Amino acid sequence: MPTAQDVVLEFVVRSDGSVGEICHTGRGDEKLVDSVHGYLATCRFKPSVRGPDNPIAVKMIVPFSFRPEWTPPPWWTESR
C-alpha cells in the first residue's frame, strides 16, 4: 500500500499577497515539489501587517502532505 509523502517548501508572501521566491528545502519528491511550486505560483494570500495599515512580506516554511487516494470500504455510504 502506498504511503503518505511530505514536501517542505520555503516561500515569501509579498506585501501585496502574491507569492515570491519559492525554495525547495531538499525534503520531498521532485515531482511533488514541482506540483506544489506550480500551485503556489497561482495563490494569493492576505498579507501580514505590522501596525494598522502597513503590509509586510513574510517568509513561510510549510509542509505539504500527500496521501494515497482514499478508497471507501464496502460498507461506506455517501450519507456518512
C-alpha positions in Angstrom: 0.0 0.0 0.0 1.4 3.5 -0.9 2.3 5.7 2.0 2.0 9.5 2.6 4.7 11.8 1.3 5.6 15.2 2.5 7.1 18.1 0.7 8.6 21.1 2.6 8.9 24.4 0.7 10.1 27.8 1.8 8.5 30.8 0.1 7.9 34.5 0.6 4.4 36.1 0.8 5.0 39.6 -0.5 3.3 42.6 1.0 0.7 42.6 -1.9 -0.2 39.0 -1.1 1.5 37.4 -4.1 4.0 34.6 -3.7 7.6 35.5 -4.3 10.7 33.3 -4.1 9.9 29.6 -3.7 12.7 27.3 -2.5 12.8 23.6 -2.1 14.2 22.6 1.3 15.5 19.3 0.0 12.8 17.3 1.6 10.3 15.7 -0.8 9.9 14.0 -4.2 10.8 16.4 -7.1 7.6 15.7 -9.0 5.6 16.7 -5.9 7.8 19.8 -5.4 7.1 20.9 -9.0 3.3 20.4 -8.4 3.3 22.5 -5.2 5.6 25.1 -6.8 3.1 25.5 -9.7 0.2 25.7 -7.3 1.8 28.3 -5.0 2.6 30.5 -8.1 -1.2 30.9 -8.6 -2.0 31.6 -4.9 -2.9 35.0 -3.4 -2.6 35.4 0.3 -3.9 38.0 2.7 -0.8 40.0 3.5 0.6 40.2 7.0 0.5 43.6 8.6 2.6 45.5 11.0 0.6 48.2 12.6 -2.8 49.2 11.3 -2.0 49.8 7.7 1.5 48.5 7.0 1.5 45.3 4.9 4.8 43.3 5.2 6.5 40.4 3.4 6.9 37.2 5.4 8.8 34.0 4.9 6.8 30.8 5.2 8.2 27.3 5.7 5.3 24.9 5.0 4.9 21.1 4.8 2.5 19.8 2.2 1.3 16.3 2.8 0.2 14.0 0.1 -1.8 10.9 0.9 -2.7 8.0 -1.3 -6.2 8.2 -2.8 -8.7 7.1 -0.2 -10.9 4.2 -1.2 -14.1 3.8 0.9 -14.7 0.4 2.5 -17.7 -1.6 1.1 -20.0 -0.6 3.9 -19.4 3.2 3.4 -22.3 5.3 2.1 -22.5 8.9 1.0 -24.8 9.8 3.9 -22.0 9.3 6.4 
